[in-house]
């Protein structure tokens, strides 16, 4: 058993080195779970490290109550286990979490919770990755540092690891409540208030709609252009229709068709302050990773004036906000629906595969494999389907080497642990 440890003189810190007889996966969200399941099918042991105390912490701790999957369930299921038949076409947040928990149980996936990766670096002398994690025991009395040594490293922390909040003049002086969308749960908490929602993507639109439904008065900042499409067309998922059309038609023609359908169904939304990009929705998604908004009712409320669309923010004051067009609004609260970013650059000491923004440099479908046993899953900006594709490719790639070279272990394996 290759586990070595030391303890500080005062007993306040410990250090362990652990050899992992298989890959280390960083992140226990849907992407990490998908890789784990596919590796399990290949017979490859693994260890998943997760900084939170649960799987899918983004879904469990940082999503709002009314959230549902934006795409039909068949496009969101993970490899080797479909959604239950009784789940609706668009599962709720609660149902998706239930699915992920059953997925982890089904494939006997047991992450190492409450371990945050401090650094990960490839050691060319050993031909191994050194992954250092830190965790505090209950009560924060003892800090434990663990160094995992492994041949393969799978980065599964994803596109949404850290919230993004822009720096805006006067924000620190504003006396009302200021939160990020990841802290928002329900509009019930804002009943009767004037709320500024900064951001007009799927989260910004849905939060604005939820605020109105709970008798708040939302104003939504729409600074940049965005495509808004109906979630369904003639009872069929817009995404599913796009996938069908793209089998037979060029992407630019499909874009033209959907823009025309959006105009017919939703009308001219530019006159309400929502500007469309010059690039088509599918082309924009493929080239820039920018997802179109799939409308579930917000556009109707924008047209009726129940959701106000306003210009970009110039500065905040103690009780309000000044917009870039000179308009001033009195508000009670601010919700930043301004997205997330990758945290990979903060801990991965590697710059050949990942760029400075924490995304693989290679475009889809080649963004899953780097050098020296480094892999990435869930960074394609193609949702859960993209993560599933990555997971299957990674497991197949590692499984080949495992079967060819690793069937005779150099050290006795710990039963079921992934360690040796």
Secondary structure as a PSIPRED ss2 file (coil, helix, strand):
# PSIPRED VFORMAT (PSIPRED V4.0)

   1 X C   1.000  0.000  0.000
   2 X C   1.000  0.000  0.000
   3 X E   0.000  0.000  1.000
   4 X E   0.000  0.000  1.000
   5 X E   0.000  0.000  1.000
   6 X E   0.000  0.000  1.000
   7 X E   0.000  0.000  1.000
   8 X C   1.000  0.000  0.000
   9 X C   1.000  0.000  0.000
  10 X C   1.000  0.000  0.000
  11 X C   1.000  0.000  0.000
  12 X C   1.000  0.000  0.000
  13 X E   0.000  0.000  1.000
  14 X E   0.000  0.000  1.000
  15 X E   0.000  0.000  1.000
  16 X E   0.000  0.000  1.000
  17 X E   0.000  0.000  1.000
  18 X E   0.000  0.000  1.000
  19 X E   0.000  0.000  1.000
  20 X E   0.000  0.000  1.000
  21 X C   1.000  0.000  0.000
  22 X C   1.000  0.000  0.000
  23 X E   0.000  0.000  1.000
  24 X E   0.000  0.000  1.000
  25 X E   0.000  0.000  1.000
  26 X E   0.000  0.000  1.000
  27 X C   1.000  0.000  0.000
  28 X C   1.000  0.000  0.000
  29 X C   1.000  0.000  0.000
  30 X H   0.000  1.000  0.000
  31 X H   0.000  1.000  0.000
  32 X H   0.000  1.000  0.000
  33 X H   0.000  1.000  0.000
  34 X H   0.000  1.000  0.000
  35 X H   0.000  1.000  0.000
  36 X H   0.000  1.000  0.000
  37 X H   0.000  1.000  0.000
  38 X H   0.000  1.000  0.000
  39 X H   0.000  1.000  0.000
  40 X H   0.000  1.000  0.000
  41 X H   0.000  1.000  0.000
  42 X H   0.000  1.000  0.000
  43 X C   1.000  0.000  0.000
  44 X C   1.000  0.000  0.000
  45 X C   1.000  0.000  0.000
  46 X E   0.000  0.000  1.000
  47 X E   0.000  0.000  1.000
  48 X E   0.000  0.000  1.000
  49 X E   0.000  0.000  1.000
  50 X C   1.000  0.000  0.000
  51 X C   1.000  0.000  0.000
  52 X C   1.000  0.000  0.000
  53 X C   1.000  0.000  0.000
  54 X C   1.000  0.000  0.000
  55 X C   1.000  0.000  0.000
  56 X C   1.000  0.000  0.000
  57 X H   0.000  1.000  0.000
  58 X H   0.000  1.000  0.000
  59 X H   0.000  1.000  0.000
  60 X H   0.000  1.000  0.000
  61 X H   0.000  1.000  0.000
  62 X C   1.000  0.000  0.000
  63 X C   1.000  0.000  0.000
  64 X C   1.000  0.000  0.000
  65 X C   1.000  0.000  0.000
  66 X C   1.000  0.000  0.000
  67 X C   1.000  0.000  0.000
  68 X E   0.000  0.000  1.000
  69 X C   1.000  0.000  0.000
  70 X C   1.000  0.000  0.000
  71 X C   1.000  0.000  0.000
  72 X C   1.000  0.000  0.000
  73 X H   0.000  1.000  0.000
  74 X H   0.000  1.000  0.000
  75 X H   0.000  1.000  0.000
  76 X C   1.000  0.000  0.000
  77 X C   1.000  0.000  0.000
  78 X C   1.000  0.000  0.000
  79 X C   1.000  0.000  0.000
  80 X C   1.000  0.000  0.000
  81 X C   1.000  0.000  0.000
  82 X C   1.000  0.000  0.000
  83 X C   1.000  0.000  0.000
  84 X C   1.000  0.000  0.000
  85 X C   1.000  0.000  0.000
  86 X C   1.000  0.000  0.000
  87 X C   1.000  0.000  0.000
  88 X C   1.000  0.000  0.000
  89 X C   1.000  0.000  0.000
  90 X C   1.000  0.000  0.000
  91 X C   1.000  0.000  0.000
  92 X E   0.000  0.000  1.000
  93 X H   0.000  1.000  0.000
  94 X H   0.000  1.000  0.000
  95 X H   0.000  1.000  0.000
  96 X H   0.000  1.000  0.000
  97 X H   0.000  1.000  0.000
  98 X H   0.000  1.000  0.000
  99 X H   0.000  1.000  0.000
 100 X H   0.000  1.000  0.000
 101 X H   0.000  1.000  0.000
 102 X H   0.000  1.000  0.000
 103 X H   0.000  1.000  0.000
 104 X H   0.000  1.000  0.000
 105 X H   0.000  1.000  0.000
 106 X H   0.000  1.000  0.000
 107 X C   1.000  0.000  0.000
 108 X C   1.000  0.000  0.000
 109 X C   1.000  0.000  0.000
 110 X C   1.000  0.000  0.000
 111 X C   1.000  0.000  0.000
 112 X E   0.000  0.000  1.000
 113 X C   1.000  0.000  0.000
 114 X C   1.000  0.000  0.000
 115 X C   1.000  0.000  0.000
 116 X E   0.000  0.000  1.000
 117 X E   0.000  0.000  1.000
 118 X E   0.000  0.000  1.000
 119 X E   0.000  0.000  1.000
 120 X E   0.000  0.000  1.000
 121 X E   0.000  0.000  1.000
 122 X E   0.000  0.000  1.000
 123 X E   0.000  0.000  1.000
 124 X C   1.000  0.000  0.000
 125 X C   1.000  0.000  0.000
 126 X C   1.000  0.000  0.000
 127 X C   1.000  0.000  0.000
 128 X E   0.000  0.000  1.000
 129 X E   0.000  0.000  1.000
 130 X E   0.000  0.000  1.000
 131 X E   0.000  0.000  1.000
 132 X E   0.000  0.000  1.000
 133 X E   0.000  0.000  1.000
 134 X E   0.000  0.000  1.000
 135 X E   0.000  0.000  1.000
 136 X E   0.000  0.000  1.000
 137 X C   1.000  0.000  0.000
 138 X C   1.000  0.000  0.000
 139 X C   1.000  0.000  0.000
 140 X C   1.000  0.000  0.000
 141 X C   1.000  0.000  0.000
 142 X C   1.000  0.000  0.000
 143 X E   0.000  0.000  1.000
 144 X E   0.000  0.000  1.000
 145 X E   0.000  0.000  1.000
 146 X E   0.000  0.000  1.000
 147 X E   0.000  0.000  1.000
 148 X E   0.000  0.000  1.000
 149 X E   0.000  0.000  1.000
 150 X E   0.000  0.000  1.000
 151 X C   1.000  0.000  0.000
 152 X C   1.000  0.000  0.000
 153 X E   0.000  0.000  1.000
 154 X E   0.000  0.000  1.000
 155 X E   0.000  0.000  1.000
 156 X C   1.000  0.000  0.000
 157 X C   1.000  0.000  0.000
 158 X C   1.000  0.000  0.000
 159 X C   1.000  0.000  0.000
 160 X C   1.000  0.000  0.000
 161 X C   1.000  0.000  0.000
 162 X E   0.000  0.000  1.000
 163 X E   0.000  0.000  1.000
 164 X C   1.000  0.000  0.000
 165 X C   1.000  0.000  0.000
 166 X C   1.000  0.000  0.000
 167 X C   1.000  0.000  0.000
 168 X C   1.000  0.000  0.000
 169 X C   1.000  0.000  0.000
 170 X C   1.000  0.000  0.000
 171 X H   0.000  1.000  0.000
 172 X H   0.000  1.000  0.000
 173 X H   0.000  1.000  0.000
 174 X C   1.000  0.000  0.000
 175 X C   1.000  0.000  0.000
 176 X C   1.000  0.000  0.000
 177 X E   0.000  0.000  1.000
 178 X E   0.000  0.000  1.000
 179 X E   0.000  0.000  1.000
 180 X E   0.000  0.000  1.000
 181 X H   0.000  1.000  0.000
 182 X H   0.000  1.000  0.000
 183 X H   0.000  1.000  0.000
 184 X C   1.000  0.000  0.000
 185 X C   1.000  0.000  0.000
 186 X C   1.000  0.000  0.000
 187 X H   0.000  1.000  0.000
 188 X H   0.000  1.000  0.000
 189 X H   0.000  1.000  0.000
 190 X H   0.000  1.000  0.000
 191 X C   1.000  0.000  0.000
 192 X C   1.000  0.000  0.000
 193 X C   1.000  0.000  0.000
 194 X E   0.000  0.000  1.000
 195 X E   0.000  0.000  1.000
 196 X E   0.000  0.000  1.000
 197 X E   0.000  0.000  1.000
 198 X E   0.000  0.000  1.000
 199 X C   1.000  0.000  0.000
 200 X C   1.000  0.000  0.000
 201 X C   1.000  0.000  0.000
 202 X H   0.000  1.000  0.000
 203 X H   0.000  1.000  0.000
 204 X H   0.000  1.000  0.000
 205 X H   0.000  1.000  0.000
 206 X H   0.000  1.000  0.000
 207 X H   0.000  1.000  0.000
 208 X H   0.000  1.000  0.000
 209 X H   0.000  1.000  0.000
 210 X H   0.000  1.000  0.000
 211 X H   0.000  1.000  0.000
 212 X H   0.000  1.000  0.000
 213 X H   0.000  1.000  0.000
 214 X C   1.000  0.000  0.000
 215 X C   1.000  0.000  0.000
 216 X C   1.000  0.000  0.000
 217 X E   0.000  0.000  1.000
 218 X E   0.000  0.000  1.000
 219 X E   0.000  0.000  1.000
 220 X E   0.000  0.000  1.000
 221 X E   0.000  0.000  1.000
 222 X C   1.000  0.000  0.000
 223 X C   1.000  0.000  0.000
 224 X C   1.000  0.000  0.000
 225 X C   1.000  0.000  0.000
 226 X C   1.000  0.000  0.000
 227 X C   1.000  0.000  0.000
 228 X E   0.000  0.000  1.000
 229 X E   0.000  0.000  1.000
 230 X E   0.000  0.000  1.000
 231 X C   1.000  0.000  0.000
 232 X E   0.000  0.000  1.000
 233 X E   0.000  0.000  1.000
 234 X C   1.000  0.000  0.000
 235 X C   1.000  0.000  0.000
 236 X E   0.000  0.000  1.000
 237 X E   0.000  0.000  1.000
 238 X H   0.000  1.000  0.000
 239 X H   0.000  1.000  0.000
 240 X H   0.000  1.000  0.000
 241 X H   0.000  1.000  0.000
 242 X H   0.000  1.000  0.000
 243 X H   0.000  1.000  0.000
 244 X H   0.000  1.000  0.000
 245 X H   0.000  1.000  0.000
 246 X C   1.000  0.000  0.000
 247 X C   1.000  0.000  0.000
 248 X C   1.000  0.000  0.000
 249 X C   1.000  0.000  0.000
 250 X C   1.000  0.000  0.000
 251 X H   0.000  1.000  0.000
 252 X H   0.000  1.000  0.000
 253 X H   0.000  1.000  0.000
 254 X H   0.000  1.000  0.000
 255 X H   0.000  1.000  0.000
 256 X H   0.000  1.000  0.000
 257 X H   0.000  1.000  0.000
 258 X H   0.000  1.000  0.000
 259 X H   0.000  1.000  0.000
 260 X H   0.000  1.000  0.000
 261 X H   0.000  1.000  0.000
 262 X H   0.000  1.000  0.000
 263 X H   0.000  1.000  0.000
 264 X H   0.000  1.000  0.000
 265 X H   0.000  1.000  0.000
 266 X H   0.000  1.000  0.000
 267 X C   1.000  0.000  0.000
 268 X C   1.000  0.000  0.000
 269 X H   0.000  1.000  0.000
 270 X H   0.000  1.000  0.000
 271 X H   0.000  1.000  0.000
 272 X H   0.000  1.000  0.000
 273 X C   1.000  0.000  0.000
 274 X C   1.000  0.000  0.000
 275 X C   1.000  0.000  0.000
 276 X C   1.000  0.000  0.000
 277 X C   1.000  0.000  0.000
 278 X C   1.000  0.000  0.000
 279 X C   1.000  0.000  0.000
 280 X C   1.000  0.000  0.000
 281 X H   0.000  1.000  0.000
 282 X H   0.000  1.000  0.000
 283 X H   0.000  1.000  0.000
 284 X H   0.000  1.000  0.000
 285 X H   0.000  1.000  0.000
 286 X H   0.000  1.000  0.000
 287 X H   0.000  1.000  0.000
 288 X H   0.000  1.000  0.000
 289 X C   1.000  0.000  0.000
 290 X C   1.000  0.000  0.000
 291 X C   1.000  0.000  0.000
 292 X C   1.000  0.000  0.000
 293 X E   0.000  0.000  1.000
 294 X E   0.000  0.000  1.000
 295 X E   0.000  0.000  1.000
 296 X C   1.000  0.000  0.000
 297 X C   1.000  0.000  0.000
 298 X H   0.000  1.000  0.000
 299 X H   0.000  1.000  0.000
 300 X H   0.000  1.000  0.000
 301 X H   0.000  1.000  0.000
 302 X H   0.000  1.000  0.000
 303 X H   0.000  1.000  0.000
 304 X H   0.000  1.000  0.000
 305 X C   1.000  0.000  0.000
 306 X C   1.000  0.000  0.000
 307 X C   1.000  0.000  0.000
 308 X E   0.000  0.000  1.000
 309 X E   0.000  0.000  1.000
 310 X E   0.000  0.000  1.000
 311 X C   1.000  0.000  0.000
 312 X C   1.000  0.000  0.000
 313 X E   0.000  0.000  1.000
 314 X E   0.000  0.000  1.000
 315 X E   0.000  0.000  1.000
 316 X E   0.000  0.000  1.000
 317 X C   1.000  0.000  0.000
 318 X C   1.000  0.000  0.000
 319 X C   1.000  0.000  0.000
 320 X E   0.000  0.000  1.000
 321 X E   0.000  0.000  1.000
 322 X E   0.000  0.000  1.000
 323 X E   0.000  0.000  1.000
 324 X C   1.000  0.000  0.000
 325 X C   1.000  0.000  0.000
 326 X C   1.000  0.000  0.000
 327 X C   1.000  0.000  0.000
 328 X E   0.000  0.000  1.000
 329 X E   0.000  0.000  1.000
 330 X E   0.000  0.000  1.000
 331 X C   1.000  0.000  0.000
 332 X C   1.000  0.000  0.000
 333 X E   0.000  0.000  1.000
 334 X E   0.000  0.000  1.000
 335 X E   0.000  0.000  1.000
 336 X E   0.000  0.000  1.000
 337 X C   1.000  0.000  0.000
 338 X C   1.000  0.000  0.000
 339 X C   1.000  0.000  0.000
 340 X E   0.000  0.000  1.000
 341 X E   0.000  0.000  1.000
 342 X C   1.000  0.000  0.000
 343 X C   1.000  0.000  0.000
 344 X H   0.000  1.000  0.000
 345 X H   0.000  1.000  0.000
 346 X H   0.000  1.000  0.000
 347 X H   0.000  1.000  0.000
 348 X E   0.000  0.000  1.000
 349 X C   1.000  0.000  0.000
 350 X C   1.000  0.000  0.000
 351 X C   1.000  0.000  0.000
 352 X C   1.000  0.000  0.000
 353 X C   1.000  0.000  0.000
 354 X E   0.000  0.000  1.000
 355 X C   1.000  0.000  0.000
 356 X C   1.000  0.000  0.000
 357 X C   1.000  0.000  0.000
 358 X C   1.000  0.000  0.000
 359 X C   1.000  0.000  0.000
 360 X E   0.000  0.000  1.000
 361 X C   1.000  0.000  0.000
 362 X C   1.000  0.000  0.000
 363 X C   1.000  0.000  0.000
 364 X C   1.000  0.000  0.000
 365 X C   1.000  0.000  0.000
 366 X C   1.000  0.000  0.000
 367 X C   1.000  0.000  0.000
 368 X C   1.000  0.000  0.000
 369 X E   0.000  0.000  1.000
 370 X C   1.000  0.000  0.000
 371 X C   1.000  0.000  0.000
 372 X C   1.000  0.000  0.000
 373 X C   1.000  0.000  0.000
 374 X E   0.000  0.000  1.000
 375 X E   0.000  0.000  1.000
 376 X E   0.000  0.000  1.000
 377 X C   1.000  0.000  0.000
 378 X C   1.000  0.000  0.000
 379 X C   1.000  0.000  0.000
 380 X C   1.000  0.000  0.000
 381 X C   1.000  0.000  0.000
 382 X C   1.000  0.000  0.000
 383 X H   0.000  1.000  0.000
 384 X H   0.000  1.000  0.000
 385 X H   0.000  1.000  0.000
 386 X H   0.000  1.000  0.000
 387 X H   0.000  1.000  0.000
 388 X H   0.000  1.000  0.000
 389 X H   0.000  1.000  0.000
 390 X H   0.000  1.000  0.000
 391 X H   0.000  1.000  0.000
 392 X H   0.000  1.000  0.000
 393 X H   0.000  1.000  0.000
 394 X H   0.000  1.000  0.000
 395 X H   0.000  1.000  0.000
 396 X H   0.000  1.000  0.000
 397 X H   0.000  1.000  0.000
 398 X H   0.000  1.000  0.000
 399 X H   0.000  1.000  0.000
 400 X H   0.000  1.000  0.000
 401 X H   0.000  1.000  0.000
 402 X H   0.000  1.000  0.000
 403 X H   0.000  1.000  0.000
 404 X H   0.000  1.000  0.000
 405 X H   0.000  1.000  0.000
 406 X C   1.000  0.000  0.000
 407 X C   1.000  0.000  0.000
 408 X C   1.000  0.000  0.000
 409 X C   1.000  0.000  0.000
 410 X C   1.000  0.000  0.000
 411 X C   1.000  0.000  0.000
 412 X C   1.000  0.000  0.000
 413 X C   1.000  0.000  0.000
 414 X C   1.000  0.000  0.000
 415 X C   1.000  0.000  0.000
 416 X C   1.000  0.000  0.000
 417 X C   1.000  0.000  0.000
 418 X C   1.000  0.000  0.000
 419 X E   0.000  0.000  1.000
 420 X C   1.000  0.000  0.000
